Amino acid sequence: MTAVPDLAESRTPDGVSRMFDGIAARYDRINDLMTGGMHRLWKRKLVAVLGLRQGDRVLDLCSGTGDLALLEATVTGAGGEVVGLDFSDRMLGVARTRSVPAGAPVSWVLGDATRLNWPDASFRAVSVGFGLRNVEDLGAALAEAYRVLEPGGCFASLDLGKPRSRILRLLTAIHASFIAPWLAWLAGGDRAAYAYLPRSNRHFPDQRELARRLEISGFAEVTVQDLGLGAVALVSGRKPVAGSSA
Ligand SMILES: C[S@@+](CC[C@H](N)C(=O)[O-])C[C@H]1O[C@@H](n2cnc3c(N)ncnc32)[C@H](O)[C@@H]1O
């Protein structure tokens, strides 16, 4: 079982990538158990929001075991291209073992979402699923996503949210703090690793604030869709085309 770094360490890129390396082999099973399989539906919603077309080039940040990248490949078709980027070698290792459905070629790239190696305007869409919460410098990740998007391209993030209702907020906090770590343990995971979940969410803005951060980063047409009673949220925005009013 992998030793889990404490909060101070695990919030660093090194600590986060080591933690995901440690749970990579069990990540998909734990995810299914913790969300009751709902994450699959939410990921489909994210891909729908991107409005992908045949031939599009798509970047999936914090791609992990590759769910979103593989879904995107089915939409963009053989003429498209999908890149799944993550800084955990073992999470990408699991992604590499998965069969790529008929569609766009998918490549897996080891890298940091806050320092992308592609030139400006390289992608038609950029996605991130349950990833931004773990990124130490949210502003840098949003700036990079914006930079590599083509004008008119769409960015979408699916992540934990905070329900508006105080009672629901309390219930989701109880789930994240007490129930989810034990479910993770039951799935053969490391309970301590999933104790990280509520801590990571404490530092992460709620969906309304995240939407504001997207606007500050330059995105237009920013929308928020609450899922799972607001415990999860889909936040998206579009890079304006020069000359259009944002
Ligand atoms: C909770 S997993 C999400 C995986 C996948 N996107 C999904 O929705 O199932 C978060 C992933 O983000 C990755 N990650 C966190 N910060 C990152 C960063 N700065 N650059 C690249 N990957 C990062 C972790 O390694 C981990 O694989």
The ligand as a Tripos MOL2 file, in Angstrom:
@<TRIPOS>MOLECULE
LIG
   27    29     1     0     0
SMALL
NO_CHARGES

@<TRIPOS>ATOM
      1 C1         -8.9970   12.6590   -9.9110 C.3       1 LIG1
      2 S1         -7.9310   12.2760  -11.2570 S.3       1 LIG1
      3 C2         -8.9900   12.5470  -12.6660 C.3       1 LIG1
      4 C3         -8.7100   11.6200  -13.8160 C.3       1 LIG1
      5 C4         -9.6630   11.7120  -14.9830 C.3       1 LIG1
      6 N1         -9.6170   13.0120  -15.6110 N.3       1 LIG1
      7 C5        -11.0950   11.3840  -14.5800 C.2       1 LIG1
      8 O1        -11.9500   12.2590  -14.7110 O.co2     1 LIG1
      9 O2        -11.3480   10.2660  -14.1460 O.co2     1 LIG1
     10 C6         -6.9160   13.7340  -11.3050 C.3       1 LIG1
     11 C7         -5.7160   13.5970  -12.2130 C.3       1 LIG1
     12 O3         -5.1230   14.8880  -12.3460 O.3       1 LIG1
     13 C8         -3.7240   14.7020  -12.4760 C.3       1 LIG1
     14 N2         -3.0870   16.0120  -12.2160 N.ar      1 LIG1
     15 C9         -3.2180   16.7790  -11.1180 C.ar      1 LIG1
     16 N3         -2.5250   17.9260  -11.2680 N.ar      1 LIG1
     17 C10        -1.9500   17.8850  -12.4990 C.ar      1 LIG1
     18 C11        -1.1270   18.7730  -13.2300 C.ar      1 LIG1
     19 N4         -0.7300   19.9520  -12.7300 N.pl3     1 LIG1
     20 N5         -0.7260   18.4210  -14.4710 N.ar      1 LIG1
     21 C12        -1.1100   17.2170  -15.0010 C.ar      1 LIG1
     22 N6         -1.8790   16.3210  -14.3420 N.ar      1 LIG1
     23 C13        -2.2990   16.6520  -13.1070 C.ar      1 LIG1
     24 C14        -3.4280   13.5980  -11.4960 C.3       1 LIG1
     25 O4         -2.1950   12.9620  -11.7680 O.3       1 LIG1
     26 C15        -4.6380   12.6760  -11.7090 C.3       1 LIG1
     27 O5         -4.3730   11.6890  -12.6800 O.3       1 LIG1
@<TRIPOS>BOND
     1     1     2 1
     2     2     3 1
     3     2    10 1
     4     3     4 1
     5     4     5 1
     6     5     6 1
     7     5     7 1
     8     7     8 2
     9     7     9 1
    10    10    11 1
    11    11    12 1
    12    11    26 1
    13    12    13 1
    14    13    14 1
    15    13    24 1
    16    14    15 ar
    17    14    23 ar
    18    15    16 ar
    19    16    17 ar
    20    17    18 ar
    21    17    23 ar
    22    18    19 1
    23    18    20 ar
    24    20    21 ar
    25    21    22 ar
    26    22    23 ar
    27    24    25 1
    28    24    26 1
    29    26    27 1
@<TRIPOS>SUBSTRUCTURE
     1 LIG1         1 GROUP 0 **** ****
